[in-house]
Amino acid sequence: MNMLRRLIFIFLCASTLTVQAQSGELSSSSPQSGEAVHFSPEKIMSFAKKVEKILAAKGARVAIVARMGRPISELPEGMHFTHVGFAVYSEISMQDGRKLPGYAMYNLYQKENRPDISGLMQDYPVDFFAGVAELESGIIIPSVELQKRLLKVIFSPTYSALHESRYSLIANPYTLGRQNCTEFVLDILNAAIYQTSDIKQIKKDEKAYFVAQTVNVNPLKLMLGAMFKSEISLSDQTGIPVTATFEKIAAFLQQYDIGSQVLMVMPD
């Protein structure tokens, strides 16, 4: 390997490592995000229960819940949470046969062995928060009317029909072809708002009313990340990359869903 090629190789490797740190958790959606456990099971369970109690006190039948899979210092500007899902008030079957009221989490998760592919899964708040870097959660409680519409969509064929299994951490919410957890949540929200399963119409409405988050990562590093990490794709992006985030979804609902609430939950 001559000197020029060696320098190029070193530059590519260094840039790839940097983009992994900067964009590897923009909206990570794998179960527990492959993260190390930073808190004891007792603390995780206590925090999960706190979130459930807040949802129950607000009378939420369905809510959007976000977690922090990475420290805020590792996330690009404008991003705080790394994963979102729907918390649905349900009757939970216990191991001893009892059925107790509680919340089930409806998620889009990456496949562990194929991070560029996702699937729809259900788990519970304690699982949802198991691998977080910080015990902090964002909650959006839609209006009562939108909650009713959301439940109809979640328990209908439309829920799975709107799932795009081709995954990208920085999926563009305005286009088809790639999807991450936040875009999926946004698609389900708009399916409920407009009472439609037509994904082309949903994308049209999102482009008209939803303001996406600019992906504030060096373009060259982002391009190199797309080359070396299968879960980062630019195939659905045009111009400056954009993606959906919890914060942008919260702002969208507060503008267009009168009666919606946004809450932040911190540990005791």
Backbone as JSON, one array per atom type, in Angstrom:
{
  "sequence": "MNMLRRLIFIFLCASTLTVQAQSGELSSSSPQSGEAVHFSPEKIMSFAKKVEKILAAKGARVAIVARMGRPISELPEGMHFTHVGFAVYSEISMQDGRKLPGYAMYNLYQKENRPDISGLMQDYPVDFFAGVAELESGIIIPSVELQKRLLKVIFSPTYSALHESRYSLIANPYTLGRQNCTEFVLDILNAAIYQTSDIKQIKKDEKAYFVAQTVNVNPLKLMLGAMFKSEISLSDQTGIPVTATFEKIAAFLQQYDIGSQVLMVMPD",
  "N": [[0.86, -1.19, 0.0], [0.77, 2.11, -1.04], [1.97, 5.37, 0.14], [0.0, 7.43, -0.2], [-2.42, 5.99, -0.5], [-2.41, 4.73, 1.95], [-2.74, 6.88, 3.73], [-5.28, 7.75, 2.94], [-6.76, 5.51, 3.66], [-6.38, 5.48, 6.46], [-7.66, 7.9, 7.07], [-10.3, 7.33, 6.29], [-10.99, 5.26, 8.08], [-10.78, 6.59, 10.57], [-12.71, 8.59, 10.25], [-14.99, 7.06, 9.96], [-15.2, 5.87, 12.5], [-15.73, 8.17, 13.97], [-18.21, 9.05, 12.94], [-19.76, 6.94, 13.75], [-19.87, 7.39, 16.47], [-21.13, 9.87, 16.5], [-23.51, 9.63, 15.04], [-24.55, 7.14, 15.49], [-26.58, 6.64, 17.27], [-28.84, 8.14, 16.67], [-31.54, 7.58, 16.45], [-31.87, 5.11, 17.66], [-33.17, 1.83, 17.58], [-33.11, -0.76, 18.54], [-33.83, -3.6, 20.67], [-33.38, -2.48, 23.88], [-31.34, -1.19, 22.74], [-28.83, -2.35, 22.49], [-27.27, -1.49, 24.53], [-25.14, -1.06, 27.43], [-26.03, -2.02, 30.76], [-26.78, 0.49, 32.92], [-27.96, 1.03, 35.31], [-29.3, -0.29, 38.36], [-31.47, -3.2, 38.51], [-33.56, -2.66, 40.27], [-33.72, 0.16, 40.33], [-34.36, 0.68, 37.67], [-36.83, -0.64, 37.45], [-38.29, 0.83, 39.33], [-38.29, 3.37, 38.14], [-39.63, 2.81, 35.73], [-42.12, 2.1, 36.74], [-42.84, 4.54, 37.84], [-43.22, 6.08, 35.54], [-45.41, 4.7, 34.46], [-47.33, 5.17, 36.46], [-47.66, 7.93, 36.25], [-48.74, 8.11, 33.69], [-51.12, 6.71, 34.13], [-52.33, 8.36, 36.06], [-52.89, 10.54, 34.52], [-54.84, 9.54, 33.01], [-54.3, 8.31, 30.6], [-54.95, 6.44, 27.75], [-53.47, 5.74, 25.6], [-50.16, 6.65, 24.83], [-47.21, 8.46, 23.78], [-43.97, 7.47, 24.34], [-40.64, 8.23, 25.25], [-37.14, 7.37, 25.4], [-33.75, 7.67, 26.74], [-31.14, 6.49, 25.19], [-28.51, 7.05, 24.91], [-25.94, 9.17, 26.35], [-26.6, 12.68, 26.53], [-24.49, 14.2, 25.64], [-23.39, 12.78, 23.58], [-25.07, 12.93, 21.47], [-26.28, 14.37, 18.38], [-26.73, 17.9, 17.79], [-29.86, 19.25, 18.79], [-31.14, 16.9, 19.31], [-32.39, 14.67, 21.75], [-33.64, 12.39, 22.86], [-33.45, 8.84, 22.09], [-35.11, 6.79, 21.28], [-38.49, 5.95, 20.61], [-41.83, 4.9, 21.45], [-45.16, 3.48, 21.52], [-47.14, 3.62, 24.41], [-49.56, 1.58, 25.62], [-52.53, 1.28, 27.34], [-53.37, -1.64, 28.96], [-54.5, -5.03, 29.6], [-52.57, -6.92, 31.53], [-51.11, -10.08, 31.41], [-50.12, -12.1, 34.03], [-47.46, -14.25, 35.31], [-48.49, -16.01, 37.15], [-51.03, -16.35, 36.32], [-52.81, -14.35, 36.88], [-54.53, -11.36, 35.83], [-53.65, -8.14, 35.32], [-54.09, -4.56, 35.33], [-52.17, -2.4, 33.23], [-49.42, -0.98, 31.33], [-48.52, -1.68, 28.01], [-45.78, -1.72, 25.77], [-45.57, -0.68, 22.49], [-43.49, -1.18, 19.88], [-41.08, -0.32, 17.3], [-38.41, -2.19, 16.45], [-34.94, -2.69, 15.7], [-33.5, -5.52, 14.03], [-31.4, -7.76, 15.75], [-29.32, -9.14, 14.47], [-29.41, -8.05, 12.0], [-29.12, -5.0, 11.55], [-30.08, -3.19, 9.71], [-32.63, -3.88, 9.22], [-35.96, -3.91, 10.46], [-38.45, -4.83, 12.94], [-41.79, -5.23, 14.26], [-42.56, -5.12, 17.66], [-43.71, -6.09, 20.95], [-43.3, -5.05, 24.28], [-42.64, -4.28, 27.73], [-42.77, -1.43, 30.02], [-40.57, -1.73, 31.85], [-38.8, -3.25, 30.37], [-38.43, -1.54, 28.24], [-37.0, 0.59, 29.35], [-34.68, -0.61, 30.16], [-31.99, -0.51, 29.16], [-31.09, 2.12, 29.28], [-29.14, 5.19, 29.11], [-29.55, 7.32, 30.71], [-31.86, 7.88, 33.32], [-34.42, 9.11, 32.3], [-37.33, 10.38, 30.8], [-39.39, 11.23, 28.03], [-42.73, 12.2, 27.48], [-45.61, 12.13, 25.51], [-48.91, 12.92, 25.65], [-51.61, 12.43, 23.79], [-54.59, 14.24, 22.7], [-57.87, 13.37, 23.97], [-59.61, 12.56, 21.91], [-57.8, 12.0, 19.81], [-56.4, 9.92, 21.0], [-58.36, 7.92, 21.02], [-58.63, 7.48, 18.27], [-56.04, 6.63, 17.69], [-55.88, 4.18, 19.07], [-57.65, 2.66, 17.57], [-56.23, 2.47, 15.18], [-53.83, 1.19, 16.02], [-54.77, -1.3, 16.79], [-55.57, -2.41, 14.43], [-55.25, -3.71, 11.01], [-53.85, -1.69, 9.72], [-51.77, -0.79, 11.32], [-49.55, -2.64, 11.17], [-49.32, -2.59, 8.44], [-48.29, -0.1, 7.82], [-45.7, -0.32, 8.51], [-42.4, -0.14, 7.51], [-39.9, -2.26, 6.74], [-37.26, -1.84, 5.99], [-34.63, -0.32, 7.42], [-33.34, 2.78, 8.69], [-31.17, 4.78, 10.6], [-31.36, 7.5, 10.25], [-33.77, 8.0, 8.93], [-35.74, 9.57, 6.46], [-38.57, 11.42, 7.08], [-40.28, 12.35, 5.14], [-40.26, 10.83, 2.89], [-40.53, 7.65, 1.13], [-39.27, 4.27, 1.58], [-37.28, 3.97, 3.56], [-37.28, 3.64, 7.15], [-37.49, 4.64, 10.58], [-37.89, 4.32, 14.2], [-39.09, 6.7, 15.11], [-40.16, 7.84, 12.79], [-42.01, 5.86, 12.16], [-43.79, 6.07, 14.35], [-44.71, 8.66, 13.82], [-45.97, 8.23, 11.34], [-48.06, 6.5, 12.13], [-49.43, 8.22, 13.84], [-50.36, 10.17, 11.99], [-51.92, 8.57, 10.38], [-53.96, 8.08, 12.17], [-54.87, 10.69, 12.72], [-55.81, 11.6, 10.21], [-57.36, 9.51, 9.55], [-56.71, 7.41, 7.72], [-55.17, 4.87, 5.71], [-53.53, 5.17, 3.66], [-50.41, 5.4, 2.6], [-49.08, 7.13, 0.86], [-50.66, 9.43, 0.9], [-50.36, 10.03, 3.58], [-47.63, 10.68, 3.69], [-47.67, 12.94, 2.11], [-49.18, 14.68, 3.69], [-47.5, 14.84, 5.93], [-45.28, 16.12, 4.86], [-46.4, 18.56, 4.38], [-47.15, 19.59, 6.9], [-45.51, 18.73, 9.02], [-42.52, 19.52, 10.69], [-39.36, 18.55, 10.17], [-36.33, 17.36, 11.83], [-33.17, 18.68, 11.24], [-30.31, 16.8, 10.39], [-27.62, 17.21, 12.15], [-24.78, 16.57, 11.44], [-21.46, 16.27, 10.3], [-21.34, 16.37, 6.79], [-19.54, 14.78, 5.21], [-18.64, 12.88, 7.04], [-21.08, 11.69, 7.6], [-21.7, 10.58, 5.12], [-19.63, 8.71, 4.91], [-20.3, 7.13, 7.07], [-22.67, 6.03, 6.11], [-21.6, 4.43, 4.18], [-20.22, 2.47, 5.59], [-21.78, 1.52, 7.7], [-24.55, -0.45, 7.95], [-27.04, 0.28, 8.97], [-27.26, 2.96, 8.61], [-28.46, 4.98, 6.17], [-28.55, 6.87, 3.17], [-30.26, 6.78, 1.13], [-32.92, 7.57, 1.01], [-32.83, 10.24, 1.31], [-32.76, 13.67, 0.29], [-30.83, 16.34, -0.6], [-30.06, 18.33, 2.29], [-29.84, 16.13, 4.98], [-32.67, 14.99, 6.86], [-34.67, 14.09, 9.72], [-37.15, 12.46, 11.79], [-37.9, 13.33, 15.17], [-38.44, 12.86, 18.72], [-38.84, 15.36, 19.92], [-39.62, 16.99, 17.78], [-41.97, 15.72, 17.0], [-43.47, 16.17, 19.29], [-43.71, 18.98, 19.18], [-45.18, 19.21, 16.83], [-47.64, 17.93, 17.51], [-48.5, 19.55, 19.62], [-49.06, 21.83, 18.24], [-51.08, 21.09, 16.41], [-52.84, 19.32, 17.63], [-55.11, 19.99, 19.72], [-55.22, 20.01, 23.18], [-53.37, 18.09, 23.67], [-50.59, 16.9, 25.65], [-47.27, 17.46, 26.87], [-44.77, 15.91, 28.67], [-42.03, 15.69, 30.97], [-40.16, 13.23, 32.54], [-38.35, 12.59, 35.43], [-35.99, 10.82, 37.5], [-36.71, 9.93, 40.94]],
  "CA": [[0.0, 0.0, 0.0], [1.61, 3.29, -1.07], [1.71, 6.33, 1.21], [-1.27, 8.13, -0.43], [-3.51, 5.07, -0.18], [-2.4, 4.5, 3.39], [-3.32, 8.06, 4.36], [-6.72, 7.72, 2.66], [-7.32, 4.43, 4.46], [-6.42, 5.95, 7.85], [-8.69, 8.94, 7.16], [-11.62, 6.68, 6.21], [-11.23, 4.55, 9.33], [-11.01, 7.57, 11.63], [-13.99, 9.25, 10.0], [-16.05, 6.09, 10.22], [-15.35, 5.77, 13.95], [-16.35, 9.41, 14.44], [-19.63, 9.08, 12.59], [-20.45, 5.97, 14.6], [-20.12, 8.05, 17.76], [-22.02, 11.02, 16.36], [-24.83, 9.34, 14.48], [-24.92, 5.76, 15.73], [-27.76, 6.51, 18.13], [-29.79, 9.22, 16.39], [-32.87, 7.1, 16.78], [-31.63, 3.67, 17.74], [-34.43, 1.16, 17.86], [-32.96, -2.17, 18.87], [-34.24, -3.83, 22.05], [-32.41, -1.93, 24.82], [-30.34, -0.53, 21.9], [-27.53, -2.97, 22.63], [-26.52, -0.69, 25.48], [-24.81, -1.66, 28.71], [-26.96, -1.67, 31.83], [-26.15, 1.52, 33.75], [-28.68, 1.17, 36.57], [-29.71, -1.56, 38.96], [-32.84, -3.59, 38.15], [-34.5, -2.0, 41.17], [-33.89, 1.54, 39.89], [-35.06, 0.64, 36.38], [-38.22, -1.0, 37.73], [-38.91, 1.96, 40.02], [-38.53, 4.44, 37.17], [-40.67, 2.35, 34.81], [-43.38, 2.2, 37.47], [-43.16, 5.96, 37.96], [-43.78, 6.49, 34.25], [-46.75, 4.11, 34.36], [-48.23, 5.85, 37.4], [-47.95, 9.24, 35.68], [-49.67, 7.88, 32.58], [-52.42, 6.33, 34.7], [-52.89, 9.53, 36.73], [-53.38, 11.42, 33.46], [-55.92, 8.86, 32.31], [-53.86, 8.02, 29.22], [-55.19, 5.11, 27.17], [-52.31, 5.53, 24.74], [-49.24, 7.79, 24.87], [-45.92, 8.27, 23.13], [-42.95, 7.51, 25.39], [-39.27, 8.25, 24.72], [-36.07, 7.05, 26.34], [-32.4, 8.14, 26.42], [-30.23, 5.36, 25.06], [-27.14, 7.58, 24.93], [-25.81, 10.46, 27.04], [-26.91, 13.81, 25.66], [-23.25, 14.71, 25.07], [-23.04, 11.98, 22.4], [-26.1, 13.09, 20.44], [-26.18, 15.59, 17.57], [-27.49, 19.06, 18.22], [-31.3, 19.21, 18.53], [-31.69, 15.58, 19.64], [-32.3, 14.37, 23.17], [-34.04, 10.99, 23.07], [-32.98, 7.97, 21.02], [-36.1, 5.79, 20.86], [-39.87, 6.22, 21.03], [-42.81, 3.85, 21.21], [-46.49, 3.74, 22.08], [-47.55, 2.95, 25.64], [-51.0, 1.32, 25.48], [-53.14, 0.73, 28.56], [-53.74, -3.01, 28.6], [-54.66, -6.02, 30.67], [-51.33, -7.66, 31.47], [-51.19, -11.45, 31.95], [-49.01, -12.4, 34.93], [-47.03, -15.64, 35.26], [-49.35, -16.84, 38.01], [-52.36, -16.45, 35.74], [-53.6, -13.16, 37.14], [-54.55, -10.31, 34.8], [-53.6, -6.85, 36.0], [-54.0, -3.43, 34.41], [-50.84, -1.82, 33.07], [-49.11, -0.46, 29.99], [-47.66, -2.45, 27.12], [-45.08, -0.86, 24.83], [-45.61, -1.1, 21.08], [-42.24, -0.63, 19.36], [-40.35, -0.76, 16.12], [-37.05, -2.5, 16.88], [-34.01, -3.27, 14.75], [-33.1, -6.91, 14.23], [-30.07, -7.78, 16.35], [-28.32, -9.61, 13.52], [-29.58, -7.27, 10.77], [-29.51, -3.67, 12.03], [-30.74, -2.43, 8.66], [-33.99, -4.42, 9.11], [-36.69, -3.76, 11.72], [-39.68, -5.57, 13.13], [-42.68, -4.69, 15.28], [-42.55, -5.95, 18.85], [-44.34, -5.57, 22.15], [-42.69, -5.38, 25.55], [-43.23, -3.53, 28.83], [-41.91, -0.3, 30.39], [-39.31, -2.13, 32.49], [-37.92, -3.65, 29.27], [-38.21, -0.34, 27.44], [-35.99, 1.43, 30.0], [-33.62, -1.45, 30.74], [-30.63, -0.2, 28.75], [-30.93, 3.57, 29.08], [-27.96, 5.85, 29.65], [-30.07, 8.23, 31.74], [-33.24, 7.59, 33.71], [-35.2, 10.28, 31.93], [-38.28, 10.02, 29.76], [-40.31, 12.21, 27.47], [-44.06, 11.63, 27.27], [-46.64, 12.93, 24.83], [-50.26, 12.38, 25.82], [-52.48, 13.09, 22.8], [-55.95, 14.57, 23.14], [-58.74, 12.2, 24.15], [-60.1, 12.14, 20.6], [-56.71, 11.37, 19.06], [-56.13, 8.63, 21.64], [-59.35, 6.97, 20.52], [-58.28, 7.15, 16.89], [-54.8, 5.87, 17.72], [-56.18, 2.8, 19.48], [-58.26, 1.98, 16.42], [-55.16, 2.16, 14.22], [-52.89, 0.23, 16.6], [-55.4, -2.62, 16.82], [-56.08, -2.7, 13.09], [-54.2, -4.1, 10.06], [-53.1, -0.52, 9.29], [-50.55, -0.66, 12.14], [-48.45, -3.39, 10.56], [-49.21, -2.22, 7.02], [-47.49, 1.11, 7.71], [-44.32, -0.62, 8.88], [-41.4, -0.35, 6.45], [-38.85, -3.02, 7.43], [-35.93, -1.32, 5.65], [-34.37, 0.61, 8.52], [-32.22, 3.72, 8.69], [-31.14, 5.63, 11.79], [-31.71, 8.87, 9.88], [-34.84, 7.9, 7.93], [-36.4, 10.81, 6.06], [-40.01, 11.23, 7.29], [-41.05, 12.85, 4.0], [-40.12, 9.94, 1.74], [-40.69, 6.22, 1.34], [-38.09, 3.47, 1.32], [-36.6, 3.7, 4.83], [-38.09, 4.06, 8.3], [-37.0, 4.35, 11.93], [-38.98, 4.27, 15.18], [-39.8, 7.97, 15.19], [-40.98, 7.99, 11.58], [-43.14, 4.94, 12.29], [-44.74, 6.71, 15.27], [-45.3, 9.79, 13.09], [-46.89, 7.68, 10.33], [-49.25, 6.02, 12.83], [-50.16, 9.41, 14.29], [-51.07, 10.78, 10.88], [-52.98, 7.64, 9.98], [-55.06, 8.31, 13.1], [-55.39, 12.05, 12.55], [-56.55, 11.72, 8.94], [-58.16, 8.3, 9.42], [-56.37, 6.83, 6.43], [-54.05, 3.92, 5.66], [-52.84, 5.47, 2.4], [-49.1, 5.93, 2.99], [-48.72, 8.26, 0.0], [-51.37, 10.58, 1.43], [-49.73, 10.33, 4.87], [-46.38, 11.37, 3.4], [-48.03, 14.26, 1.59], [-49.59, 15.49, 4.84], [-46.33, 15.08, 6.77], [-44.44, 17.13, 4.21], [-47.1, 19.85, 4.45], [-47.39, 20.09, 8.25], [-44.52, 18.31, 10.01], [-41.18, 20.11, 10.52], [-38.38, 17.55, 10.56], [-35.08, 17.79, 12.43], [-31.97, 18.57, 10.41], [-29.29, 15.93, 10.96], [-26.45, 18.08, 12.28], [-23.54, 15.79, 11.44], [-20.63, 16.61, 9.15], [-21.8, 15.62, 5.62], [-18.57, 13.76, 4.79], [-18.69, 11.8, 8.03], [-22.35, 11.01, 7.42], [-21.57, 9.78, 3.9], [-18.78, 7.58, 5.23], [-21.08, 6.26, 7.93], [-23.6, 5.3, 5.24], [-20.82, 3.44, 3.44], [-19.67, 1.43, 6.44], [-22.75, 1.01, 8.66], [-25.74, -0.8, 7.17], [-28.25, 0.92, 9.49], [-27.28, 4.36, 8.18], [-28.67, 5.05, 4.72], [-28.91, 8.17, 2.59], [-31.02, 6.49, -0.09], [-34.22, 8.25, 1.03], [-32.58, 11.65, 1.6], [-32.47, 14.57, -0.81], [-30.32, 17.58, -0.01], [-29.64, 18.22, 3.68], [-30.6, 15.05, 5.62], [-33.61, 15.31, 7.93], [-35.29, 12.92, 10.33], [-38.15, 12.77, 12.83], [-37.44, 13.16, 16.54], [-39.48, 13.03, 19.74], [-39.08, 16.78, 20.12], [-40.36, 17.52, 16.63], [-43.31, 15.15, 17.07], [-44.14, 16.9, 20.37], [-44.06, 20.31, 18.68], [-46.22, 18.99, 15.83], [-48.93, 17.66, 18.16], [-48.93, 20.72, 20.38], [-49.6, 22.82, 17.3], [-52.24, 20.65, 15.65], [-53.74, 18.49, 18.44], [-55.5, 20.75, 20.9], [-55.45, 19.15, 24.33], [-52.23, 17.19, 23.89], [-49.69, 17.31, 26.72], [-45.9, 16.97, 26.8], [-44.24, 15.82, 30.02], [-40.69, 15.15, 31.16], [-40.13, 12.46, 33.79], [-37.01, 12.42, 35.97], [-36.02, 9.9, 38.64], [-36.92, 10.51, 42.27]],
  "C": [[0.89, 1.24, 0.0], [1.16, 4.31, -0.04], [0.36, 7.03, 1.04], [-2.45, 7.24, -0.05], [-3.59, 4.82, 1.32], [-3.04, 5.66, 4.13], [-4.84, 8.09, 4.16], [-7.4, 6.67, 3.53], [-7.45, 4.84, 5.92], [-7.52, 6.98, 8.05], [-10.08, 8.32, 7.16], [-11.95, 5.97, 7.52], [-11.55, 5.51, 10.46], [-12.36, 8.24, 11.48], [-15.15, 8.33, 10.3], [-16.28, 5.93, 11.72], [-16.04, 7.0, 14.51], [-17.83, 9.44, 14.14], [-20.41, 8.05, 13.38], [-20.79, 6.6, 15.95], [-21.16, 9.13, 17.63], [-23.42, 10.64, 15.89], [-25.31, 7.93, 14.76], [-26.14, 5.59, 16.59], [-28.73, 7.66, 17.89], [-31.19, 8.8, 16.78], [-32.84, 5.59, 16.91], [-32.86, 2.94, 18.25], [-34.27, -0.33, 18.09], [-33.38, -2.38, 20.31], [-33.11, -3.46, 23.01], [-31.24, -1.3, 24.08], [-28.95, -1.12, 22.01], [-26.65, -2.28, 23.67], [-26.2, -1.47, 26.75], [-25.85, -1.21, 29.74], [-26.25, -0.72, 32.78], [-26.8, 1.64, 35.12], [-29.11, -0.21, 37.07], [-31.12, -1.91, 38.52], [-33.89, -2.89, 39.0], [-34.78, -0.56, 40.72], [-34.66, 1.6, 38.57], [-36.54, 0.34, 36.6], [-38.95, 0.16, 38.4], [-39.23, 3.09, 39.04], [-39.64, 4.06, 36.21], [-42.05, 2.47, 35.47], [-43.81, 3.66, 37.64], [-43.78, 6.47, 36.67], [-45.2, 5.96, 34.1], [-47.74, 4.84, 35.26], [-48.61, 7.24, 36.87], [-48.95, 9.11, 34.54], [-51.07, 7.56, 33.11], [-53.11, 7.52, 35.36], [-53.47, 10.51, 35.72], [-54.53, 10.78, 32.68], [-55.59, 8.49, 30.88], [-54.2, 6.58, 28.83], [-54.06, 4.74, 26.22], [-51.47, 6.81, 24.78], [-47.98, 7.44, 24.11], [-44.85, 8.46, 24.2], [-41.57, 7.41, 24.76], [-38.27, 7.93, 25.81], [-34.73, 7.6, 25.84], [-31.45, 6.95, 26.39], [-28.77, 5.76, 25.09], [-27.09, 8.85, 25.76], [-26.03, 11.59, 26.06], [-25.66, 14.36, 24.99], [-22.84, 13.98, 23.79], [-24.03, 12.16, 21.25], [-25.89, 14.37, 19.65], [-27.06, 16.69, 18.13], [-28.97, 18.93, 17.85], [-31.94, 17.88, 18.87], [-31.42, 15.25, 21.1], [-32.6, 12.9, 23.47], [-33.66, 10.14, 21.86], [-34.02, 6.95, 20.54], [-37.47, 6.18, 21.4], [-40.76, 5.03, 20.69], [-44.14, 4.27, 21.8], [-46.68, 2.94, 23.36], [-49.07, 2.81, 25.59], [-51.51, 0.67, 26.76], [-53.77, -0.61, 28.23], [-54.02, -3.84, 29.85], [-53.48, -6.97, 30.55], [-51.5, -9.03, 32.13], [-49.95, -11.74, 32.78], [-48.66, -13.89, 34.84], [-47.91, -16.56, 36.09], [-50.78, -16.91, 37.51], [-53.24, -15.24, 35.97], [-53.52, -12.19, 35.96], [-54.66, -8.97, 35.51], [-53.53, -5.72, 34.98], [-52.59, -2.85, 34.38], [-50.64, -1.33, 31.65], [-48.18, -1.42, 29.25], [-47.05, -1.48, 26.12], [-45.12, -1.47, 23.43], [-44.47, -0.39, 20.36], [-41.89, -1.12, 17.97], [-38.91, -0.96, 16.58], [-36.22, -3.03, 15.72], [-33.78, -4.74, 15.06], [-31.67, -6.91, 14.75], [-28.99, -8.19, 15.35], [-28.41, -8.91, 12.17], [-30.04, -5.87, 11.15], [-30.16, -2.79, 10.98], [-32.16, -2.92, 8.39], [-34.67, -4.28, 10.47], [-37.93, -4.65, 11.74], [-40.51, -4.91, 14.21], [-42.74, -5.66, 16.45], [-43.32, -5.28, 19.98], [-43.52, -5.99, 23.36], [-43.33, -4.49, 26.62], [-42.28, -2.41, 29.26], [-40.59, -0.69, 31.02], [-38.32, -2.6, 31.44], [-37.49, -2.43, 28.47], [-37.06, 0.5, 28.01], [-34.76, 0.66, 30.46], [-32.21, -1.03, 30.37], [-30.33, 1.27, 28.61], [-29.63, 4.09, 29.69], [-28.33, 6.81, 30.77], [-31.51, 7.84, 32.05], [-34.06, 8.86, 33.53], [-36.12, 9.86, 30.79], [-39.09, 11.22, 29.31], [-41.63, 11.52, 27.19], [-44.93, 12.62, 26.51], [-47.96, 12.22, 25.04], [-51.17, 13.11, 24.83], [-53.83, 13.45, 23.41], [-56.78, 13.3, 23.24], [-59.23, 11.68, 22.8], [-59.0, 11.44, 19.8], [-56.32, 10.04, 19.68], [-57.1, 7.56, 21.13], [-59.01, 6.52, 19.1], [-57.01, 6.31, 16.83], [-55.04, 4.41, 18.08], [-56.8, 2.01, 18.33], [-57.2, 1.58, 15.4], [-54.24, 1.07, 14.75], [-53.47, -1.19, 16.6], [-56.05, -2.99, 15.49], [-54.94, -3.15, 12.18], [-53.34, -2.93, 9.59], [-51.78, -0.4, 10.04], [-49.37, -1.38, 11.51], [-48.25, -3.02, 9.1], [-48.33, -0.99, 6.83], [-46.04, 0.9, 8.13], [-43.48, -0.88, 7.64], [-40.19, -1.02, 7.1], [-37.44, -2.55, 7.1], [-35.62, -0.14, 6.56], [-33.22, 1.55, 8.22], [-32.31, 4.59, 9.93], [-31.61, 7.04, 11.48], [-32.79, 8.87, 8.8], [-35.51, 9.26, 7.71], [-37.9, 10.65, 6.21], [-40.87, 11.66, 6.12], [-41.07, 11.88, 2.82], [-40.37, 8.48, 2.14], [-39.36, 5.51, 1.13], [-37.3, 3.1, 2.56], [-37.47, 4.21, 5.96], [-37.32, 3.79, 9.58], [-38.16, 4.45, 12.91], [-39.78, 5.57, 15.22], [-40.67, 8.22, 13.96], [-42.19, 7.06, 11.64], [-44.21, 5.52, 13.2], [-45.45, 7.86, 14.57], [-46.31, 9.3, 12.05], [-48.19, 7.19, 10.98], [-50.09, 7.18, 13.33], [-50.97, 10.02, 13.15], [-52.14, 9.87, 10.3], [-54.2, 7.84, 10.87], [-55.7, 9.68, 12.9], [-56.29, 12.14, 11.32], [-57.4, 10.5, 8.64], [-57.98, 7.67, 8.03], [-55.23, 5.83, 6.6], [-53.22, 4.13, 4.41], [-51.51, 6.15, 2.72], [-48.68, 7.1, 2.12], [-49.41, 9.54, 0.47], [-50.76, 11.01, 2.76], [-48.44, 11.11, 4.66], [-46.64, 12.79, 2.88], [-48.4, 15.19, 2.74], [-48.41, 15.81, 5.74], [-45.43, 16.16, 6.16], [-45.07, 18.51, 4.33], [-47.1, 20.42, 5.87], [-46.32, 19.75, 9.28], [-43.16, 18.92, 9.68], [-40.16, 19.12, 11.06], [-37.13, 18.19, 11.16], [-33.93, 17.62, 11.45], [-30.95, 17.7, 11.12], [-27.97, 16.7, 10.98], [-25.17, 17.27, 12.49], [-22.77, 16.18, 10.19], [-21.01, 15.75, 7.95], [-20.85, 14.51, 5.17], [-18.6, 12.58, 5.75], [-19.98, 11.0, 7.89], [-22.3, 10.1, 6.19], [-20.72, 8.54, 4.16], [-19.5, 6.6, 6.14], [-22.06, 5.42, 7.12], [-22.89, 4.22, 4.44], [-20.46, 2.24, 4.3], [-20.65, 0.85, 7.46], [-24.09, 0.78, 7.95], [-27.0, -0.11, 7.67], [-28.3, 2.42, 9.22], [-27.4, 4.39, 6.67], [-29.05, 6.47, 4.32], [-29.81, 8.0, 1.38], [-32.36, 7.22, -0.15], [-34.07, 9.75, 1.3], [-32.34, 12.43, 0.3], [-32.02, 15.9, -0.22], [-29.84, 17.35, 1.4], [-30.47, 17.14, 4.37], [-31.48, 15.55, 6.76], [-34.18, 14.02, 8.49], [-36.35, 13.38, 11.33], [-37.54, 12.52, 14.2], [-38.62, 13.31, 17.49], [-39.85, 14.5, 19.89], [-39.92, 17.38, 19.0], [-41.79, 16.96, 16.59], [-44.12, 15.87, 18.15], [-44.59, 18.27, 19.89], [-45.2, 20.23, 17.67], [-47.59, 18.79, 16.49], [-49.41, 18.85, 18.98], [-49.5, 21.81, 19.48], [-50.93, 22.39, 16.7], [-53.22, 19.78, 16.44], [-54.06, 19.21, 19.74], [-55.85, 19.79, 22.05], [-54.32, 18.16, 24.59], [-51.31, 17.78, 24.96], [-48.3, 16.72, 26.51], [-45.31, 17.03, 28.2], [-42.82, 15.29, 29.99], [-40.68, 14.45, 32.52], [-38.67, 12.22, 34.19], [-37.1, 11.44, 37.14], [-36.24, 10.63, 39.94], [-35.58, 10.89, 42.9]]
}
